[in-house]
Amino acid sequence: MNFYLSTRWSVRLAIIIIVLLVITAITSHWWLPYDPQAIELTQRLLPPNQQHWLGTDHLGRDIFSRLLAATRVSLGSVILCLILILSLGLIIGGSAGLLGGKIDQILMRTTELFMTFPTSILSFFMVGVLGTGLTNVIIAIALSHWAWYARMVRNIKPVAQ
């Protein structure tokens, strides 16, 4: 695996970008140039310049500061979503693998049912049913992606025996 990572420049570039995003999300509140929520109507719709690197929006808020502050929300959402997906997959797949019999059949047919739908369309549908908001989006994504991990966990049991 180390040889593969060291020879693939695209993998190394992706890891560097992810590490930079995580560092930015963790440390951005210490070095934000402006308050991302501060409204300054005299500074509205400015083009990029030395004071505002990406300009300002229609309320005079610095876009660069808002972009840096948003990395924290994005990273938190991704981590929470992954925790939910992996937990659901582990619980459902592990239960199916350990209990076996009819419970295994029911859980695996349910998993296959979820796997037949495109995950993006299923997520959009669930957001439409649950309503808008970050919490509902995270729940919808978790509910539409758990099946792949449940299937993988379930298939580990026969190999381990």
Residue, then its C-alpha position, 0 to 999 in steps of 0.5 A: m500500500n505504501f508503494y501505491l501511495s508513493t507512486r500515485w501523484s493524484v493520491r498524494l495530491a488528494i491527501i494534501i488537499i484533504v489535510l489542508l481543508v481539515i487544518t483550515a476548518i480547525t484553525s480558521h476562526w483564529w485568522l479570519p480577516y473579518d467577521p463572516q456575519a458582520i454586515e457593512l452596507t457601505q462595503r456592498l458588492l465590492p470586487p476582489n481587492q487587497q482588503h477583500w480577497l474575494g470581494t463582498d456580497h450584497l450585504g457587505r460581508d467578506i466572501f473569503s471570511r464566509l468561505l473559511a467559516a463554511t469549511r467548519v460546517s462542511l467538515g462537521s457535516v461530512i464527519l457526522c454523516l460518515i459516523l451515521i452511515l458507518s453506524l447504520g451499516l455496521i449495526i444492520g450488516g452485523s445483525a444480519g451476519l450474526l443472527g442469520g436465518k430469516i432475520d438475515q434474509i429480511l435485512m439483506r432484502t431490505t438492503e438490496l431494495f435500498m441499493t436499487f435506487p440511485t443514492s442521489i435521487l433517494s437523498f433528494f426524495m428524502v429531503g423532500v419528505l423530511g424538509t429542508g435543513l442541515t440535519n435533515v440533509i445529513i439524515a437523508i444522506a445517511l439513510s440513502h448510503w448505509a446499504w453499501y456498508a451493511r452489505m460489506v459488513r454482512n459479507i465479512k462473516p462468511v469469509a471470517q468463518 
